[in-house]
Structure formats: structure tokens, C-alpha cells
């Protein structure tokens, strides 16, 4: 796999990774129309200090990818935070390198797809420069909140190949899994003497 030395910021990294997923199809030669739609961001790896300080608090995020004209991608993000859902979007344009996209929204970022099938999962590598430092993030996108052990192992393997340690890797818990709604209790019907139940 090709290594890219690009920078990425923590807060923006979460958004960028979502954008990178859309770029995966180009890198692997997948049909871009297959990446359109909703995706769950189920795992992250980053070398950002702010990410490392808050990684245990992070929850699964959502991204919606839309293919625009001339091969550009519009990525909208919904990221759960303690203050509520943070929403943002960015436009990524092709760089001319197969599978690589660039966004100047909120700082410059480069995203590259490392592996994807374009329909069920994508692994995206994002780089960004911040304060003279190169920051990197790897994200695992999935159409469903759960991923197979095989895809999880692939993500961790790719993360290690990009020099992320186990301490930098986080499988994100689902919001649904944390606050699963309880079923309504069965209604209790009271009948007066002489009435028949329905």
C-alpha cells in the first residue's frame, strides 16, 4: 500500500475520515454510485493528542456521501458529543491521483481509500497539517453498526501498517447499544362485574 504523509486534526479528523470513505471507490476502482448513502463510522485510529485524550468518550458517528459532478464528493457528518449531535459537511475533489481526494473546508485535508468493497465497508486514511505538525487518522466505514470479525481484523492490520499502536485504535460503541429502548409494558385491563373482556 502506498503511504501518504499528510496532516489531520482531531475534531476535523472525524469529519475528514467520513469524507475519505467516499474517496475509497476511486482508489480501488469502485463505482462511485455504490458509495452514496448512509455510512456508520465504526472504528478510528489517530495520532492526534486531542483524539488520544478523548478516544474513550467517542461514539459511533454517521456520514452521508453524495457524488457530485466532475467526481467530487459531498460528505455530511453527524457526530455525537456530550453537548448533542454536531453536524457538518465538506466537499472533496479529486487530486488527479487515483483514489485520492482533497478538501480545503476547515483546513486542508487529503483522504485516500486503503481498502473497500464499496458496498459494505471502506477503510479511509486522512492526513492534515495543523500547527506545523502532520496528523493522521484511519476510519472504518460500514453500512451497518456491526462489522464482521474479518473486517475488524483487516482494519486493525491496516492501522498497524500505518504505524498506529493498539492504544491509538478504538472500535466505537453504538448509541443504540448504550441506550436500547425497553419494550412498553403490557397494558392492564380492568373490567367491571358483568362485563366481558373484548
Backbone bond lengths (Angstrom), bond angles and torsions (degrees), N, CA, C in turn:
res aa  C-N    CA-C-N  psi(-1)  N-CA   C-N-CA  omega(-1)  CA-C   N-CA-C  phi
1 X - - - 1.453 - - 1.531 108.99 -
2 X 1.297 112.73 149.48 1.461 117.88 -179.27 1.514 108.59 -80.76
3 X 1.323 115.86 139.44 1.454 119.19 177.50 1.515 109.20 -100.35
4 X 1.293 114.81 139.25 1.456 119.99 -179.88 1.517 107.92 -120.70
5 X 1.294 116.01 133.60 1.450 120.07 178.03 1.522 107.21 -106.03
6 X 1.338 115.41 91.09 1.459 120.94 -179.00 1.522 108.46 -130.95
7 X 1.296 117.91 166.34 1.453 119.24 -176.11 1.515 112.17 -107.68
8 X 1.356 114.68 156.94 1.463 119.31 -177.53 1.513 109.31 -152.82
9 X 1.300 117.68 138.71 1.456 122.71 177.92 1.506 110.57 -98.03
10 X 1.343 116.91 155.90 1.463 120.48 -175.17 1.514 112.86 -63.92
11 X 1.293 117.82 -61.79 1.460 119.30 -178.31 1.510 110.88 -59.24
12 X 1.292 116.74 -43.80 1.452 120.93 178.28 1.509 110.82 -74.79
13 X 1.307 116.34 -24.59 1.459 120.10 -179.26 1.515 110.75 -61.62
14 X 1.313 116.66 -39.96 1.458 119.61 179.47 1.522 110.04 -60.97
15 X 1.295 115.61 -42.87 1.456 119.59 178.91 1.519 110.91 -69.38
16 X 1.297 116.06 -40.13 1.461 120.78 -177.14 1.510 111.65 -64.70
17 X 1.278 116.96 -39.72 1.456 119.79 -178.06 1.505 110.65 -61.33
18 X 1.282 116.50 -37.59 1.451 119.85 177.80 1.509 109.60 -63.02
19 X 1.281 115.00 -40.45 1.453 119.96 179.64 1.511 110.38 -66.61
20 X 1.289 116.51 -34.68 1.448 120.86 -177.69 1.511 110.43 -64.36
21 X 1.300 117.76 -34.43 1.463 121.14 -178.67 1.507 109.56 -56.58
22 X 1.304 115.54 -41.52 1.450 119.09 -179.33 1.518 110.25 -62.95
23 X 1.290 116.17 -28.59 1.447 121.07 -178.13 1.508 111.61 -77.12
24 X 1.279 118.74 -22.62 1.456 123.14 -177.88 1.504 112.54 -50.77
25 X 1.295 118.63 -44.92 1.444 120.52 -176.21 1.517 112.47 -56.50
26 X 1.341 116.49 -38.95 1.453 118.53 -179.86 1.510 111.18 -64.71
27 X 1.321 116.58 -40.67 1.451 120.68 -176.49 1.511 110.88 -67.49
28 X 1.292 117.30 -37.15 1.450 120.35 -176.59 1.518 111.67 -97.54
29 X 1.339 116.95 2.24 1.454 120.21 178.34 1.520 112.75 77.03
30 X 1.331 117.55 22.23 1.461 121.01 -179.11 1.518 110.50 -82.45
31 X 1.297 115.90 157.75 1.454 122.73 176.48 1.526 108.35 -68.82
32 X 1.322 118.08 120.02 1.461 121.76 -177.64 1.516 112.38 -60.31
33 X 1.313 117.42 -28.58 1.462 118.97 -179.51 1.535 111.11 -64.96
34 X 1.335 117.19 -22.72 1.470 120.40 179.31 1.517 112.72 -73.66
35 X 1.329 117.36 -19.33 1.464 118.83 -178.76 1.519 112.65 -91.75
36 X 1.321 116.78 -8.02 1.461 119.01 178.90 1.512 110.11 -65.11
37 X 1.332 114.67 149.68 1.456 120.06 176.11 1.514 113.05 113.41
38 X 1.328 114.53 -164.33 1.472 121.63 -175.30 1.525 111.44 -87.66
39 X 1.335 114.65 141.54 1.459 123.12 177.35 1.520 109.53 -135.14
40 X 1.313 116.39 147.53 1.466 122.99 172.25 1.526 107.25 -99.27
41 X 1.319 116.71 135.34 1.469 120.38 173.23 1.521 105.18 -94.77
42 X 1.333 115.75 105.32 1.467 120.80 -169.26 1.519 114.19 -101.70
43 X 1.338 118.08 -12.60 1.469 120.25 179.60 1.520 109.74 -154.78
44 X 1.339 114.93 150.27 1.457 122.07 179.01 1.522 109.73 -137.51
45 X 1.321 114.90 155.59 1.461 122.43 167.52 1.520 105.44 -145.35
46 X 1.330 117.30 134.30 1.458 119.45 -178.79 1.524 110.19 -153.87
47 X 1.347 115.05 154.04 1.459 120.73 175.66 1.529 111.30 -103.14
48 X 1.327 117.55 9.73 1.460 122.41 179.24 1.530 110.34 -73.74
49 X 1.332 116.72 132.27 1.470 120.77 179.41 1.527 111.53 -60.64
50 X 1.332 117.50 -41.45 1.470 119.20 -179.08 1.528 110.58 -65.81
51 X 1.330 117.80 -36.31 1.469 121.14 175.36 1.529 109.81 -62.76
52 X 1.328 116.36 -47.95 1.465 120.46 -177.19 1.523 111.62 -61.67
53 X 1.330 117.30 -34.04 1.466 120.76 178.82 1.520 112.11 -71.69
54 X 1.340 118.09 -30.02 1.468 121.36 -174.00 1.525 113.90 -113.58
55 X 1.325 119.04 2.57 1.465 120.60 -170.90 1.521 113.64 -59.32
56 X 1.325 118.21 -32.56 1.466 119.96 -179.00 1.529 112.55 -73.11
57 X 1.315 117.46 -13.42 1.467 121.89 178.74 1.532 111.91 -93.95
58 X 1.329 117.65 -12.32 1.460 121.30 -174.38 1.523 111.65 -72.31
59 X 1.323 115.40 145.58 1.464 123.57 177.54 1.526 109.04 -121.01
60 X 1.306 115.57 166.89 1.449 122.34 179.42 1.537 109.89 -59.21
61 X 1.322 115.85 133.69 1.463 122.03 178.87 1.525 109.08 -109.13
62 X 1.316 115.76 171.44 1.467 122.14 179.01 1.525 109.06 -123.55
63 X 1.323 114.81 149.23 1.458 121.32 174.77 1.524 108.15 -137.11
64 X 1.315 114.87 144.11 1.463 121.03 173.72 1.521 106.76 -121.52
65 X 1.320 115.63 126.72 1.461 120.93 -176.95 1.520 109.54 -112.70
66 X 1.338 114.39 134.74 1.454 121.24 178.38 1.536 107.65 -129.69
67 X 1.324 116.94 130.62 1.459 121.52 178.51 1.527 108.28 -84.74
68 X 1.336 116.13 126.83 1.460 122.51 179.59 1.527 109.15 -104.00
69 X 1.296 115.99 179.22 1.460 120.75 177.80 1.515 112.09 -63.15
70 X 1.323 116.85 156.43 1.459 124.55 178.04 1.523 113.09 60.30
71 X 1.331 117.57 23.90 1.458 121.06 174.91 1.508 115.97 81.09
72 X 1.329 118.16 5.53 1.459 120.76 177.91 1.521 110.07 -75.30
73 X 1.329 114.99 158.63 1.458 121.38 179.34 1.522 110.14 -125.29
74 X 1.319 115.73 136.11 1.461 121.08 173.59 1.518 106.23 -106.57
75 X 1.337 115.80 122.23 1.461 120.24 -178.40 1.528 108.61 -118.80
76 X 1.321 114.90 123.89 1.465 121.50 177.05 1.514 107.99 -108.21
77 X 1.331 116.37 136.49 1.462 121.79 -176.83 1.517 111.69 -118.58
78 X 1.323 114.99 146.70 1.464 122.86 170.76 1.526 105.38 -130.15
79 X 1.341 115.44 110.62 1.462 120.91 -174.06 1.524 109.19 -117.56
80 X 1.343 117.64 120.16 1.459 119.72 179.22 1.529 110.70 -71.78
81 X 1.340 115.34 132.99 1.463 121.85 176.21 1.522 107.58 -132.77
82 X 1.330 118.43 165.78 1.466 120.08 177.06 1.530 112.52 -59.33
83 X 1.339 116.60 -24.41 1.466 121.26 -179.74 1.526 112.26 -87.81
84 X 1.307 118.53 -3.51 1.463 122.40 -177.53 1.519 110.38 124.37
85 X 1.315 115.73 -169.14 1.463 121.34 -176.86 1.528 109.85 -83.33
86 X 1.326 116.08 123.13 1.462 121.56 178.62 1.531 107.24 -97.65
87 X 1.337 116.57 125.02 1.463 121.21 -178.25 1.520 109.84 -114.52
88 X 1.335 114.68 143.57 1.460 120.21 176.48 1.520 108.44 -159.17
89 X 1.327 114.98 170.71 1.459 119.21 176.82 1.522 108.95 -151.12
90 X 1.325 114.45 158.68 1.464 120.78 -179.92 1.523 108.58 -149.02
91 X 1.308 115.08 155.18 1.464 122.28 176.54 1.527 107.22 -108.72
92 X 1.327 115.83 128.28 1.457 121.99 177.51 1.527 108.99 -112.13
93 X 1.327 115.36 133.19 1.469 121.30 179.81 1.518 109.77 -114.15
94 X 1.317 115.98 149.63 1.454 120.64 178.60 1.526 109.54 -65.29
95 X 1.346 116.03 143.02 1.465 120.39 -179.60 1.515 112.33 -92.96
96 X 1.324 117.73 -14.11 1.457 121.00 -173.28 1.521 110.80 104.63
97 X 1.336 116.49 -15.84 1.464 122.28 174.85 1.521 106.33 -95.02
98 X 1.328 117.14 131.06 1.454 121.82 -177.17 1.528 111.58 -53.96
99 X 1.338 116.79 124.00 1.457 122.52 176.65 1.507 115.18 78.34
100 X 1.320 118.38 11.51 1.464 120.93 -178.41 1.528 109.55 -117.07
101 X 1.339 114.68 137.26 1.463 121.57 -179.23 1.518 109.66 -130.35
102 X 1.343 114.23 158.10 1.457 120.87 -176.87 1.519 109.35 -133.80
103 X 1.338 115.60 139.75 1.462 120.55 174.54 1.515 108.91 -133.21
104 X 1.323 115.65 137.51 1.459 120.42 176.08 1.529 110.61 -105.27
105 X 1.334 117.42 2.36 1.463 121.02 176.80 1.531 108.82 -65.61
106 X 1.317 116.79 125.57 1.472 122.29 179.65 1.528 112.84 53.99
107 X 1.323 116.80 46.36 1.463 120.85 -179.04 1.513 109.54 99.53
108 X 1.316 116.29 161.88 1.466 118.99 -177.30 1.527 110.80 -88.97
109 X 1.338 114.71 136.25 1.463 122.05 179.98 1.517 108.48 -138.90
110 X 1.309 114.46 146.55 1.455 120.58 173.54 1.521 107.57 -121.97
111 X 1.319 116.12 134.93 1.464 121.18 -178.73 1.525 108.97 -125.13
112 X 1.339 115.18 142.38 1.463 120.99 -179.36 1.517 109.27 -141.72
113 X 1.309 116.16 136.14 1.459 121.54 178.23 1.526 108.36 -82.46
114 X 1.327 115.98 126.02 1.462 120.36 177.85 1.521 112.01 -92.78
115 X 1.334 115.87 -35.35 1.466 120.23 -179.87 1.521 107.23 -160.34
116 X 1.324 116.75 143.84 1.461 120.52 178.77 1.512 109.80 -171.51
117 X 1.323 114.65 153.04 1.460 118.24 168.12 1.528 109.13 -107.12
118 X 1.336 116.30 -5.19 1.455 121.38 175.80 1.506 115.61 77.38
119 X 1.320 117.06 -10.33 1.469 119.43 -179.08 1.514 112.46 -119.71
120 X 1.338 118.40 -36.00 1.466 119.78 -176.32 1.517 113.59 -117.55
121 X 1.341 119.01 -29.26 1.460 120.61 179.94 1.530 110.59 -152.11
122 X 1.339 114.77 161.46 1.463 122.30 173.74 1.523 107.87 -154.25
123 X 1.333 116.75 140.66 1.462 122.64 175.07 1.521 106.46 -113.89
124 X 1.336 115.58 120.43 1.467 121.75 -173.90 1.521 110.37 -118.70
125 X 1.332 115.88 137.18 1.462 122.83 177.83 1.522 107.94 -111.66
126 X 1.343 116.35 124.09 1.461 121.53 -176.66 1.528 108.87 -121.10
127 X 1.319 115.71 139.99 1.469 121.44 178.01 1.518 109.27 -128.74
128 X 1.340 114.06 148.72 1.457 119.55 -178.82 1.520 109.04 -156.55
129 X 1.309 116.17 146.97 1.457 121.13 175.62 1.520 109.70 -98.14
130 X 1.333 115.58 132.59 1.468 119.53 177.81 1.521 108.27 -144.21
131 X 1.316 115.75 125.97 1.465 122.12 179.33 1.526 111.71 52.00
132 X 1.340 116.08 41.10 1.455 120.82 178.19 1.518 114.69 76.26
133 X 1.317 117.27 6.48 1.459 122.05 -179.09 1.512 110.52 -114.24
134 X 1.319 116.60 143.90 1.460 121.19 175.32 1.528 108.26 -90.24
135 X 1.334 116.43 125.39 1.461 121.98 179.51 1.523 108.70 -116.74
136 X 1.333 115.68 145.76 1.464 120.87 -175.90 1.520 110.41 -131.73
137 X 1.336 115.67 147.94 1.457 120.71 175.83 1.519 108.92 -144.71
138 X 1.310 114.29 142.66 1.456 121.72 175.72 1.517 106.92 -119.43
139 X 1.345 117.33 134.55 1.463 121.11 -179.21 1.512 110.53 -129.05
140 X 1.321 113.97 146.46 1.459 121.09 174.72 1.516 107.87 -110.63
141 X 1.322 116.44 119.46 1.458 123.72 177.89 1.521 108.74 -102.64
142 X 1.317 115.24 143.05 1.461 120.36 179.30 1.523 108.79 -143.94
143 X 1.321 116.39 147.62 1.469 120.07 176.49 1.520 111.17 -72.43
144 X 1.326 117.13 -20.74 1.466 121.97 -179.38 1.528 109.02 -123.02
145 X 1.336 118.06 158.94 1.466 120.06 179.51 1.535 113.48 -66.17
146 X 1.323 117.27 -20.66 1.457 120.17 179.88 1.527 109.34 -107.95
147 X 1.332 115.30 145.10 1.464 120.25 174.69 1.520 108.68 -124.40
148 X 1.303 115.70 155.18 1.462 120.65 -178.92 1.527 110.51 -70.16
149 X 1.331 116.84 156.29 1.462 119.77 175.10 1.535 111.97 -57.06
150 X 1.327 117.09 -32.43 1.464 121.34 179.65 1.533 111.02 -64.13
151 X 1.335 117.19 -45.00 1.471 120.98 179.76 1.526 110.15 -70.15
152 X 1.331 117.96 -37.83 1.466 121.44 176.46 1.529 109.82 -60.31
153 X 1.332 117.05 -45.21 1.465 121.47 179.26 1.533 110.62 -63.76
154 X 1.336 117.07 -39.39 1.459 121.10 177.56 1.526 110.56 -61.25
155 X 1.344 116.93 -45.77 1.462 121.23 179.24 1.528 110.59 -59.08
156 X 1.318 116.83 -47.02 1.467 120.38 -178.87 1.532 111.20 -64.80
157 X 1.323 117.40 -37.11 1.466 121.82 177.42 1.527 109.94 -63.30
158 X 1.341 116.94 -47.78 1.461 120.97 179.51 1.529 110.85 -63.82
159 X 1.327 117.17 -37.01 1.471 120.92 178.14 1.529 110.26 -62.40
160 X 1.314 116.99 -45.05 1.472 120.18 179.46 1.535 110.96 -65.02
161 X 1.341 116.79 -36.41 1.464 120.08 177.30 1.524 111.64 -65.17
162 X 1.323 117.20 -24.91 1.468 122.28 177.20 1.527 111.14 -93.86
163 X 1.324 116.74 14.59 1.478 123.96 176.40 1.522 114.55 70.17
164 X 1.331 118.22 25.66 1.462 120.95 171.45 1.529 107.46 -86.97
165 X 1.320 116.26 135.06 1.462 120.70 177.28 1.525 109.26 -85.80
166 X 1.336 116.76 168.27 1.464 120.76 177.85 1.527 111.26 -58.56
167 X 1.333 117.72 -32.14 1.471 121.75 179.39 1.527 112.01 -69.21
168 X 1.325 117.33 -19.49 1.466 121.64 -179.27 1.529 112.15 -91.94
169 X 1.325 117.53 -8.38 1.467 122.54 -175.67 1.525 109.60 -98.86
170 X 1.333 116.88 135.87 1.471 120.78 179.53 1.527 109.79 -140.03
171 X 1.330 116.01 122.20 1.462 121.65 169.15 1.532 105.10 -84.06
172 X 1.314 117.25 123.80 1.463 121.44 -171.67 1.526 111.93 -86.70
173 X 1.342 116.32 130.77 1.468 118.56 176.34 1.525 110.70 -73.62
174 X 1.314 115.35 149.20 1.454 121.77 178.89 1.516 110.10 -80.02
175 X 1.318 115.87 145.36 1.464 120.14 174.03 1.516 109.77 -62.57
176 X 1.326 116.75 -39.47 1.459 121.53 -178.67 1.512 110.28 -62.35
177 X 1.332 117.11 -41.20 1.456 121.21 -178.51 1.511 112.72 -66.10
178 X 1.334 117.05 -25.42 1.450 120.03 -177.88 1.516 112.37 -83.76
179 X 1.296 116.63 -32.89 1.467 120.26 -176.65 1.519 109.50 -131.74
180 X 1.294 115.66 62.30 1.458 120.21 -178.16 1.518 109.45 -68.59
181 X 1.322 118.37 127.25 1.461 119.94 -178.80 1.526 110.96 -66.42
182 X 1.304 114.85 142.26 1.455 120.91 178.67 1.523 109.12 -89.30
183 X 1.328 117.78 147.29 1.469 119.41 179.35 1.527 110.17 -66.87
184 X 1.324 114.81 151.61 1.462 120.29 176.75 1.520 109.07 -64.90
185 X 1.328 117.45 143.36 1.468 118.57 177.19 1.531 109.94 -69.21
186 X 1.312 115.34 152.49 1.459 120.13 177.73 1.525 109.31 -65.08
187 X 1.320 117.21 134.01 1.465 118.78 -179.83 1.531 110.13 -68.52
188 X 1.296 113.43 145.59 1.460 119.62 176.73 1.520 107.38 -103.31
189 X 1.320 116.45 124.38 1.458 120.92 -178.89 1.521 108.72 -105.12
190 X 1.302 115.38 131.34 1.450 120.76 177.17 1.521 108.34 -108.98
191 X 1.328 116.85 136.74 1.453 121.42 -179.44 1.525 108.76 -120.00
192 X 1.323 114.03 143.15 1.470 119.44 173.65 1.503 108.70 -78.86
193 X 1.324 116.19 155.92 1.461 120.04 177.67 1.509 110.51 -55.73
194 X 1.286 115.85 133.11 1.451 121.28 178.47 1.523 113.21 94.24
195 X 1.353 117.94 -12.75 1.469 119.74 178.82 1.523 109.14 -90.33
196 X 1.285 115.11 145.73 1.455 120.95 177.90 1.539 108.24 -100.59
197 X 1.322 115.56 141.69 1.482 116.31 176.97 1.521 109.37 -66.14
198 X 1.326 116.72 151.83 1.474 121.13 -178.34 1.517 112.24 -64.44
